[in-house]
Every structure is written in C-alpha cells, then in structure tokens.
C-alpha cells in the first residue's frame, strides 16, 4: 500500500514479499486451527453465515464463535474480528483463528464480513462494521452476549476499521457503535501521509491501486474523504483504549503510522499501548525470535480485550 515516489527494484521486491508473507500468515494460522479444530470442538460452538445486514442489495454475513461453557451473569464478552486485505480482498473466515482462540477462553467472537472495494467504496466498509456492532447489541439476549463489553480486533485494513469503531461516537439505526477497546495489528492510521498519496498516484509495479480502489479517487480529488477515513483524524480524549502491534520493518504500512497515532492519542490524554516487534514486516516472519515476540504481544492483546 505504501510506496516512495521512486521505487527501486529492492523496494518493489520487499513489497511483494510483504504481500506474500501477509497472505501466507493468514493461511498458516487458519490451517493450524483447522488441524486443532477436532480438539477444540467441545470447547467452541460455531454458527456460520449469520446475516447481520443488507446493504445496497448485498447480504452481509458473520460467523459467531461461542464458548461451550456457560456465560457469565452479564453474558459473554464480545470481540468483533475484522480481516485484512487492503479493503479489497479477504473474507471473514480469515479470522477464524481468532474465533477458536478466544472462544476457548470464554470470549464470544464475531468474525464479520464487509463489502469490498472497488465494487464498494469507503464508507461502505465502515458502515458494515458499524452494523456488526449494532447486531451484537440487538442480539445480545438471544445469544447471551454482553452488550456492554463489545471490543474489536483487526489485522491490517481490518485494524484500520477496528480503530474507527473505537474512535467514532456514532450510531447505526439508533444503536451506539463505539466499542470498549481495540486491538489493531499493523493498522494504517493516516491515509493522507505523503507516501500513501503518492502510492495512489503511482502504485508499485504489478500491485493493485488499493487506496484509490478503496477511496474512489486520489487525495487531490477528494481530500475530505481521505481524512475522514483516517483514524488519526478522529482521535479524542474519550477514545476507546487502543492496543497497537506493529513491525519495525513493515513496508506496506510503515511503522510511523503506529508511532504518530500513539503520539496523537497521548497528546489528548487517551489510553494507548504500542508494542513494536523488532525486525517484523507486514505479517509472518521465518525467524523464530521475531515470531516469539509477536506471539507474546498477541497474548498480551488478548488479556487487554478480556474484562478483568
């Protein structure tokens, strides 16, 4: 997604590796969970393809992962899990690993799909995420969910959408859609950054123009939409506490996206935690030391999402 104005062969190759590694990471996680599914079947109940919205003639669905254990008195705490894919690819099944992982720990997980670009431009994706939160709060009694503890976890572009859920004090059909906490993994936070503006004008060779597909035009053509879609422009003192995980060698979403977002949150007194993974790019790494750091950060993030 991000690219300097003049791209060397090395930088182009790095971007291709990051895209490939990110997809490989998702595939690996879901394959591991499919292998482990037989061992977790008694601990997790899965309800797939629940319709939670109908938008512009499109049916939008979610997968619900529930613990087999009885719920607490207030209902199961809920995590909305949002997949990555540069707002243009991916699907809710990419987050099944989150569903199985957290449901075993007593947390309900909603893996929500959303409409994809370029067929649907921003704010369609944001609206679908709002609708998912509204569905949880509307359906809380039916599914024994806690409508007062709804959080969000997203990866890459899903992390971007999760941040919007924690920042924006808005409603969907009269139902508040701001969540209580957010975990965002490698999230773009400022789409107006110069390198993103340039990437929309001159995308890397053989790489789709994700930003223009998502936003419907360049920054020069629609600056207000670019700003509205950027979480950093929605920071305020009452933002939901955010937990950010980012790799220091991320070429798709440069690490300054995380650092500047954290600085913006701190300036207004909002709660934020940043965990930097030294040497990690945009997703998977073949180095055990780096993956160990990432696993530790994910464990910490899960504790962050779980009510005390």
RALIN-V508415 format. One record per backbone hydrogen bond with DSSP energy under -0.5 kcal/mol. CO is the residue of the C=O (numbers start at 1). NH is the residue of the N-H. E is the energy in kcal/mol with one decimal. If there is no record, write none. Layout:
CO;NH;E
CO;NH;E
This chain:
5;7;-0.6
6;8;-0.6
8;12;-2.4
9;13;-2.5
10;14;-2.2
11;15;-2.4
12;16;-2.2
13;17;-2.4
14;18;-2.5
15;19;-2.5
16;20;-2.5
17;21;-3.3
18;22;-2.5
19;23;-1.8
20;24;-2.4
21;25;-2.5
22;26;-1.7
23;27;-2.3
24;28;-2.9
25;29;-2.5
26;30;-2.3
27;31;-2.2
28;32;-2.6
29;33;-2.0
30;34;-1.9
31;35;-2.1
32;36;-2.0
33;37;-0.8
35;38;-0.5
36;39;-1.1
36;40;-1.1
37;40;-0.5
37;41;-1.3
40;43;-1.7
40;44;-1.4
43;68;-2.1
45;66;-3.1
46;48;-0.5
47;64;-3.2
50;62;-2.1
53;60;-3.0
55;58;-2.2
58;55;-2.7
58;60;-0.5
60;52;-2.5
60;53;-1.4
61;113;-2.2
62;50;-2.8
63;65;-0.5
63;111;-2.8
64;47;-2.7
64;66;-0.5
65;109;-2.4
66;45;-3.5
72;75;-1.9
76;146;-2.9
77;108;-2.8
78;151;-2.7
79;81;-0.7
79;110;-2.9
80;82;-0.5
80;153;-2.9
81;112;-1.5
82;155;-1.7
85;88;-1.9
85;89;-1.9
87;117;-2.8
91;94;-2.0
92;95;-1.8
93;96;-1.8
95;98;-0.9
95;99;-1.5
96;100;-2.5
97;101;-2.2
98;102;-2.7
99;103;-2.1
100;104;-1.3
102;105;-1.4
102;107;-2.0
103;106;-1.5
108;79;-2.3
109;65;-2.9
109;111;-0.7
110;81;-2.8
110;112;-1.0
111;63;-2.1
112;83;-0.5
116;120;-1.5
121;124;-2.5
123;127;-2.8
124;128;-2.0
125;129;-1.8
126;130;-2.2
127;131;-2.3
128;132;-1.7
129;133;-1.9
130;134;-2.5
131;135;-2.4
132;136;-1.9
133;137;-2.1
134;138;-2.5
135;139;-2.5
139;143;-2.1
140;144;-0.8
140;145;-2.6
141;144;-0.6
144;76;-2.9
145;147;-0.9
146;149;-1.5
149;78;-2.7
149;151;-0.5
150;180;-3.1
151;80;-2.9
152;183;-2.5
153;82;-2.6
154;185;-2.6
155;158;-2.4
156;160;-1.9
157;161;-2.0
158;162;-2.2
159;163;-2.2
160;164;-1.7
161;165;-1.7
162;166;-1.3
163;167;-1.1
164;168;-2.3
165;179;-1.7
166;240;-2.8
167;169;-0.5
168;170;-1.7
170;177;-2.5
170;178;-0.5
172;175;-1.5
175;172;-2.6
180;241;-0.7
181;152;-2.0
182;243;-2.6
183;154;-2.1
184;186;-0.6
184;245;-2.3
185;156;-3.6
189;232;-2.6
190;193;-1.4
193;196;-1.1
193;197;-2.3
194;198;-2.5
195;3;-0.8
195;199;-1.8
196;200;-1.9
197;201;-1.2
198;202;-3.1
204;207;-1.9
208;210;-1.9
209;213;-2.5
210;214;-2.5
211;215;-2.9
212;216;-2.3
214;122;-3.0
218;222;-1.9
222;226;-1.7
223;227;-2.3
224;228;-2.7
225;229;-1.9
227;230;-1.5
229;231;-0.6
230;233;-1.7
231;234;-2.3
232;235;-0.7
236;239;-1.9
241;182;-2.0
242;273;-2.4
243;184;-2.4
244;275;-3.0
245;186;-3.3
246;277;-2.7
247;250;-1.0
249;251;-0.5
252;2;-1.0
254;257;-2.2
255;258;-0.8
255;259;-2.1
256;260;-2.6
257;261;-1.3
258;262;-2.5
259;263;-2.3
260;264;-2.1
261;265;-2.4
262;266;-2.7
263;267;-2.1
264;268;-1.1
265;269;-0.5
265;270;-2.3
266;269;-0.9
271;242;-1.8
273;244;-3.3
274;276;-0.5
275;246;-2.2
276;278;-0.8
277;248;-2.1
277;280;-1.7
280;249;-2.5
281;283;-1.5
286;288;-0.6
287;291;-2.2
288;292;-2.4
289;293;-1.6
290;294;-2.1
291;295;-2.7
292;296;-2.2
293;297;-2.2
294;298;-2.5
295;299;-2.2
296;300;-2.0
297;301;-2.4
298;302;-2.3
299;303;-1.9
300;304;-1.9
301;305;-1.6
302;306;-0.9
303;306;-0.6
